[in-house]
Amino acid sequence: MRLSKKLLSFVFLAALLMWKASNLHAQTDYVITNDGVKIMGEVKTHNVDKVKFKAVGEEKMKKYKPKEIKEAYKAGHGVFRSVYLPKNQSQSFLQVLEDGKIKLYEYYKSSGTMYGMTPMAGGGYTPMGMYNNTKKAWYAQKDSSEVVEVKSNQIWGSRQGRKDNFLRLIQDNQHIADRYNAEDKFNFDFVRSLIVEYNGLVKN
């Protein structure tokens, strides 16, 4: 009997915490329409292609494509903005990493590909395994200029081209440009640190 009461108490507490967490998201999550209207609610899920959102007071959940809203915010995840990527000739929801004079966005998409097929006794085939491919790319934009790719974890594409794109963004600040040219590295952390420093110097 005591065990059952403890179990019921635990279930009730867990349900209460989940309800509070859901209520918290409903108070802080939002989407901003193309008309600039902020709608409060809860972002259920999000990826580069769509955002699932339930507005406060609404029963049904809506799915938004990048062309349909400007941005979405989910507590604990940050802001996801609809960004036009000239290279892909399309819009995607990218996470806003830095939002100063130079804006830094992250494109992140994970997908799985099956490999190897094994014949089944009753006919047909079953996959031997799954290969996970995660595409991570950083894009940057200065003021209202064109968005350019500055970093990627993919092997294709021009690494030098991305480095040139980045240099053009920071070359009007000699201190930052010198720091960039002096370092023999071009990793994600270094790129972001330079953008943070650049934006900080602009503010001052």
Buried (B, 14 or more C-beta within 10 A) or exposed (E): EEEEEEEEEEEEEEEEEEEEEEEEBBEBBBBBEEEEEEBBBBBBEBEBEBBBBBBEEEEEEBEBEBEBBBBBBBBEEEBBBBBBBEEEEEBBBBBBBBEBBBBBBBBBEEEEEEEEEEEEEEEEEEEEEEEEEEEBBBBBBBEEEEBBBBBBEEEEEEEEEBBEBBBBBBEEBEEBBEBBEEEEEBEBEBBBEBBBBBBEEEEE
